[in-house]
Amino acid sequence: MKTLTHVRVSLGVRRSTRTDTISRVQPPGENLSRDPMSAIEAHLPDNRFVPVRARELAAALAQDAPRFGLNAALVEQIARALEDVIDQEAAAFEQDLIERYAPFNPDRDTLPPADVEAARTAPTCAELLARLDYLFNKANFERLSDVQIQEAVRMANSHGLRIRLRPDRIESLAVWVRGRDRVERRFLTWRHPLRGERRSLPVYRRLIVVARLRDDPNVLLKLFKEIPVADVEALLPHAEVQMNWLDRLKVFGGGAGMVGSSATRLFHYLGFLAYWSRIMWVLAIGGLILLIRTLMGYKTARTQRDWVRTRHLYYQNLDNNNGVIHALVSMVNQEECKEALLAYAACLAAAPPIASPDDLARRVQGWLRERFDVEVDYDVRDAMATLDRLGLWNDAATFHVLPPHAAIDRLRSHWRCRRTMFHHELYAARVATLERMTYVTIEMDEES
């Protein structure tokens, strides 16, 4: 399947550029104060993502309203009513997550509560992590297994960085990814020291790190974009940058130079010093200077390695801590609005009748292709679940939805009564309960 990587979306102009890989090539020696992915206009999380904002999608549907048996005003009203209800659900869920995360937030700028230690217990942390798992799953992320993380570390190159992991520094760690693609970059090699050569690298389009360091009560959340698989280990909080062979050569080369100069001075002194004791003092002082010089060179090389790592990852970092929660809740909110609106419009205009969920998905994908010239793997089952939750089906078995005016009234009543305001919290609580039960079962099995 070809992957859409470079998209211009306009309500009046339909054009896009598709390639099999992300075609950004970084010239050798390029100043990385610039974003290495700046040539990509749309960083799409994966193929299920509809690369149009909800308001722009509603405007496009309004322009094609006659095709769906609607008028433009009705499309706008349905879209706004749908957005109000889903915004209500998302706001309640985000508020719940932010409150649960507050005791574990390393960026908290308010005074901690008096009972902060009671709020940082193992059960409250487990509840938070379970709700974050629900959020990441809802945002279509998948968790990397320990085996997959170790494989990423094994194949790591990290732009010339050498990384060592320190498991003793970490209490818990989870890595979540969404979407896979390939990027092309140019690397300097022995054969091509000036122009470099192009290499294709596998990347994760979105990557989240959830970590808790040993002896640290906080939970770290970090969101990245377009991360090469070989760079995953460099993002982990217990990663430690090591020197490569070039750094070692610089350090010990400098030390060797110091030895050479010390030896020259030593031979100079040999002509004038008659006592071996003075020679031994010269040797001792020279050795001490060599040791200090080598240690300082090692520290400088390590600092340079850390700076290179930071420079490479600066533009790939999208959000941290509270910002990660807000970004993902907003993403879920937008996608639910777009998916439900597309499903409602397609079902309303169903002629001939829709035969199956796959048929509904094909019709939505066909309209998106025709209208915006984009290929999307439409998540039809999520869309149908949203229509069901909001009571917009007239007959779900035959894919008949409520008429427009009835749908608008239903959504407005839904919003006023707050019928599904705590929808996400309830589902997240179920996930947390199931995970607790699984954990208890495993403990009982181990004890028996």
C-alpha positions in Angstrom: 0.0 0.0 0.0 1.3 3.4 -0.9 1.7 5.8 2.0 0.5 9.4 1.8 3.3 11.6 3.1 3.0 15.0 1.5 -0.5 16.5 1.4 -2.0 19.9 0.5 -5.6 20.0 1.5 -7.8 22.8 0.1 -11.5 23.0 -0.3 -11.1 24.4 -3.8 -7.9 22.9 -5.1 -7.4 19.1 -5.0 -3.8 18.1 -5.3 -1.3 15.9 -3.4 2.0 14.2 -3.9 2.3 10.5 -3.0 5.6 8.6 -2.6 6.4 5.2 -1.3 8.7 6.8 1.3 9.1 10.1 3.0 11.4 11.8 0.4 13.2 14.2 2.7 16.9 13.8 2.2 19.3 15.5 4.6 22.4 16.9 2.8 25.7 16.0 4.3 27.0 18.6 6.7 23.6 20.3 6.9 23.1 22.6 9.9 20.7 20.7 12.1 19.4 23.9 13.7 16.8 23.4 11.0 14.1 20.7 11.3 15.3 17.7 9.3 11.6 16.9 8.5 10.8 20.5 7.4 10.1 19.5 3.8 7.1 17.3 4.9 4.0 19.4 5.0 1.7 16.9 6.8 3.1 14.5 9.4 0.4 11.8 9.3 0.2 9.5 12.3 -0.9 6.5 10.2 -3.2 5.5 7.2 -6.3 5.5 9.4 -5.9 9.2 10.0 -8.2 11.6 8.0 -5.8 14.4 7.1 -8.4 17.2 7.2 -9.5 19.2 10.2 -13.1 18.6 11.4 -14.3 22.1 10.5 -12.8 21.9 7.0 -14.3 18.4 6.5 -17.8 19.8 7.5 -17.3 22.7 5.0 -16.4 20.2 2.3 -19.5 18.1 3.0 -21.6 21.2 3.0 -20.3 22.0 -0.5 -21.4 18.5 -1.6 -24.6 18.6 0.4 -27.0 17.8 -2.4 -25.1 14.5 -3.0 -26.1 13.5 0.5 -29.6 14.7 0.4 -28.9 17.6 2.6 -28.4 21.4 2.4 -25.3 23.2 3.5 -27.0 24.7 6.6 -28.1 21.3 7.9 -24.6 19.8 7.4 -23.1 22.7 9.5 -25.7 22.2 12.2 -25.2 18.4 12.4 -21.4 18.9 12.5 -21.6 21.5 15.3 -24.0 19.4 17.4 -21.8 16.3 16.9 -18.7 18.3 17.9 -20.4 19.7 21.0 -21.2 16.2 22.4 -17.8 14.7 21.6 -16.0 17.8 23.0 -18.0 17.3 26.2 -16.8 13.7 26.5 -13.2 14.6 25.7 -13.1 17.5 28.1 -14.4 15.4 31.0 -11.8 12.6 30.2 -8.9 15.1 29.9 -9.9 16.7 33.2 -9.9 13.3 34.9 -6.5 12.4 33.5 -5.0 15.7 34.4 -6.2 15.4 38.0 -4.9 11.9 38.3 -1.6 12.9 36.7 -1.0 16.0 38.9 0.8 14.2 41.8 3.1 12.5 39.3 3.7 15.5 37.0 7.4 16.6 37.1 6.4 20.0 35.5 3.9 20.9 38.2 4.0 24.6 38.8 1.6 24.7 41.8 2.2 23.8 45.4 1.8 20.0 46.1 -1.2 19.1 48.3 -0.6 18.3 51.9 -1.3 14.6 51.4 0.9 14.3 48.2 2.6 11.2 49.4 -0.8 9.5 49.9 -1.6 10.4 46.3 1.6 8.8 45.0 0.9 5.2 46.2 1.4 2.2 43.9 -2.3 1.7 43.4 -2.9 5.3 42.3 0.1 5.1 39.9 -1.3 1.8 38.5 -4.7 3.5 38.0 -3.1 6.4 36.2 -1.1 4.1 33.9 -4.1 2.0 33.1 -6.1 5.1 32.0 -3.1 6.2 30.0 -3.1 2.8 28.3 -6.7 3.3 27.4 -6.0 6.8 26.0 -3.1 5.4 23.9 -5.2 2.5 22.6 -8.0 4.9 21.8 -5.5 7.1 19.8 -4.5 3.9 17.8 -1.1 3.5 19.4 0.3 0.0 20.0 2.7 -0.9 22.8 6.2 -2.3 21.9 7.1 -5.5 23.8 10.3 -5.8 25.7 11.6 -8.0 22.8 10.9 -5.3 20.3 12.6 -2.7 22.4 15.7 -4.9 22.8 15.7 -5.5 19.0 15.6 -1.7 18.5 18.6 -1.3 20.8 20.4 -4.1 19.0 20.1 -2.5 15.6 20.7 1.0 16.9 23.1 3.3 15.3 21.6 6.6 16.3 23.4 8.8 13.8 26.8 7.7 15.0 25.8 7.6 18.7 26.6 4.7 20.9 24.0 4.1 23.6 24.2 2.0 26.7 21.0 1.3 28.7 21.1 1.3 32.5 18.2 -0.9 33.7 19.1 -0.1 37.3 17.9 3.5 36.8 14.4 2.6 35.7 11.4 1.6 37.7 8.9 1.1 34.8 9.0 1.7 31.1 6.5 1.6 28.2 7.0 2.6 24.6 4.0 3.1 22.4 4.1 3.7 18.6 1.7 4.6 15.8 2.3 4.2 12.1 5.4 2.9 10.3 7.1 4.3 7.3 10.6 4.8 5.8 12.7 8.0 5.4 15.7 8.6 3.2 18.7 10.3 4.7 22.2 11.0 3.5 25.1 9.8 5.5 28.9 10.4 5.1 30.8 7.2 4.5 34.4 6.3 3.7 33.6 5.8 0.1 31.6 9.1 -0.2 33.1 11.4 2.4 31.8 14.6 0.8 28.5 13.8 -0.9 27.5 11.0 1.4 25.2 8.2 0.3 21.4 7.9 0.6 20.0 5.2 2.9 16.4 4.2 3.7 15.5 4.0 7.3 12.4 2.5 9.0 10.6 5.1 11.2 7.8 5.3 13.7 5.5 8.2 12.7 4.5 8.8 16.4 6.2 7.4 19.5 5.4 7.8 23.2 7.7 7.1 26.1 6.1 6.5 29.5 8.7 6.0 32.2 9.2 6.2 35.9 12.8 6.4 37.2 14.0 4.6 40.3 13.7 6.7 43.5 11.6 9.3 41.5 7.9 9.5 42.2 7.1 11.3 38.9 5.9 9.7 35.7 7.5 11.0 32.5 5.5 11.3 29.3 7.2 12.2 26.0 5.7 12.3 22.5 7.9 12.3 19.4 7.4 12.3 15.6 9.2 10.5 12.7 11.6 8.6 14.9 13.9 6.1 13.1 13.6 2.6 14.7 17.4 2.7 15.2 17.0 5.8 17.4 14.4 4.5 19.8 17.0 3.6 22.5 18.3 7.2 22.4 14.9 8.4 23.7 14.8 6.2 26.7 15.4 8.0 30.0 17.9 5.3 31.2 20.0 5.6 28.0 23.6 6.7 28.5 25.7 8.1 25.6 29.0 6.4 25.1 32.0 7.5 23.0 32.6 6.1 19.6 36.0 5.2 18.3 36.6 8.7 16.9 36.0 10.2 20.3 38.4 7.7 21.9 41.0 8.6 19.3 40.6 12.3 20.1 40.9 11.7 23.8 43.8 9.3 23.9 45.5 11.1 20.9 45.5 14.3 23.0 46.9 12.3 25.9 49.6 10.8 23.7 50.5 14.3 22.5 50.9 15.3 26.1 53.1 12.2 26.7 55.3 13.3 23.7 55.8 16.8 24.9 56.5 15.5 28.4 59.0 13.1 27.1 60.8 15.9 25.2 61.0 17.9 28.3 62.2 14.9 30.2 65.1 14.3 27.9 65.9 18.0 28.1 66.1 17.7 31.9 68.1 14.6 31.8 71.1 16.6 30.5 70.9 18.9 33.5 69.6 16.8 36.4 72.1 14.7 38.2 69.8 13.1 40.7 67.3 10.3 40.0 64.9 11.7 42.6 64.3 14.8 40.5 63.7 12.6 37.4 61.1 10.6 39.3 59.4 13.8 40.3 59.2 14.9 36.7 57.8 11.5 35.7 55.1 11.7 38.5 54.1 15.2 37.6 53.9 14.3 33.9 51.8 11.3 34.6 49.4 13.3 36.7 49.0 15.9 34.0 48.4 13.1 31.5 45.7 11.6 33.7 43.9 15.0 34.2 44.2 15.8 30.5 42.7 12.4 29.5 39.8 12.7 32.0 39.0 16.2 30.8 39.0 15.0 27.2 36.7 12.1 28.1 34.3 14.5 29.8 34.4 16.9 26.8 33.7 14.1 24.4 30.7 12.8 26.5 29.3 16.4 26.5 29.7 16.6 22.8 27.9 13.3 22.4 25.0 14.5 24.5 24.8 17.7 22.5 24.6 15.8 19.2 21.9 13.6 20.6 19.9 16.6 21.8 20.4 18.4 18.4 19.1 15.4 16.5 16.0 14.9 18.6 15.0 18.6 19.2 12.6 18.9 16.3 11.2 15.4 16.8 9.9 16.1 20.3 6.2 17.2 20.0 5.1 17.3 23.7 5.9 16.4 27.3 3.9 15.4 30.3 0.6 17.3 30.5 1.0 18.3 26.9 1.0 14.7 25.8 -2.3 14.1 27.5 -3.8 17.2 25.9 -2.4 16.4 22.4 -3.8 12.8 22.4 -7.2 13.7 23.8 -7.5 16.4 21.1 -6.5 13.8 18.5 -9.1 11.3 19.7 -11.7 14.1 19.8 -11.0 15.2 16.2 -10.9 11.7 14.8 -14.2 10.7 16.4 -15.9 13.8 15.1 -14.6 13.2 11.5 -15.3 9.5 11.5 -18.9 9.9 12.8 -19.7 12.8 10.5 -18.5 10.8 7.4 -20.4 7.7 8.5 -23.6 9.7 9.1 -23.4 11.5 5.7 -22.6 8.2 3.8 -25.5 6.3 5.4 -27.9 9.2 4.8 -27.0 9.2 1.1 -27.0 5.4 0.8 -28.2 4.6 -2.7 -28.0 1.7 -3.4 -28.4 0.5 0.3 -25.2 -0.2 2.2 -24.6 -3.9 2.5 -21.9 -4.2 5.2 -19.4 -2.2 7.3 -16.8 -2.7 4.5 -19.2 -1.3 2.0 -19.7 1.8 4.2 -15.9 2.1 4.5 -15.4 1.9 0.7 -18.0 4.7 0.1 -16.3 7.0 2.6 -12.9 6.3 1.2 -14.2 6.9 -2.3 -15.5 10.3 -1.4 -12.3 11.3 0.4 -10.3 10.2 -2.6 -12.5 12.1 -5.0 -12.7 15.3 -2.8 -9.2 15.5 -1.4 -7.2 13.0 -3.4 -6.1 11.1 -0.3 -6.0 7.4 0.5 -7.3 6.6 4.0 -7.9 3.3 5.7 -11.2 4.5 7.2 -11.9 3.1 10.7 -15.5 2.2 10.1 -16.1 0.2 13.3 -15.1 3.1 15.5 -17.4 5.4 13.5 -20.3 3.0 13.8 -19.7 2.6 17.6 -19.8 6.4 17.9 -23.1 6.6 16.0 -24.5 3.9 18.3 -23.3 5.6 21.5 -24.9 8.9 20.4 -28.2 7.3 19.4 -28.1 8.3 15.7 -29.1 5.0 14.3 -32.6 4.5 13.0 -31.8 0.9 12.2 -28.2 -0.1 12.6 -28.7 -3.5 10.9 -29.7 -1.8 7.6 -27.4 1.2 8.1 -30.3 3.7 8.3 -29.6 6.8 10.4 -32.0 9.4 11.8 -33.2 12.1 9.5 -31.2 15.4 9.8 -33.6 17.4 12.0 -34.2 14.4 14.3 -30.4 13.8 14.5 -29.8 17.4 15.5 -32.5 17.3 18.2 -31.0 14.0 19.5 -27.5 15.4 19.7 -28.6 18.6 21.4 -30.7 16.7 23.9 -27.7 14.4 24.4 -25.4 17.4 25.1 -27.9 19.1 27.5 -28.5 15.9 29.5 -24.8 15.0 29.5 -25.7 11.4 28.7 -22.2 10.2 27.7 -20.2 12.9 29.4 -18.2 10.3 31.4 -18.1 7.7 28.6 -14.3 7.6 28.4 -13.8 7.6 32.1 -16.2 4.6 32.5 -14.4 2.6 29.8 -11.0 3.5 31.2 -12.1 2.4 34.7 -13.1 -1.0 33.2 -9.7 -1.3 31.6 -8.0 -0.5 35.0 -10.2 -3.1 36.8 -9.4 -5.8 34.2 -5.7 -5.0 34.5 -5.9 -5.2 38.3 -7.7 -8.5 38.1 -5.1 -9.9 35.7 -2.3 -8.7 38.1 -3.9 -10.3 41.1 -4.4 -13.5 39.2 -0.7 -13.6 38.1 0.4 -13.0 41.7 -1.9 -15.8 43.0 -0.5 -18.2 40.4 3.1 -17.3 41.4 2.3 -17.8 45.1 0.7 -21.2 44.4 
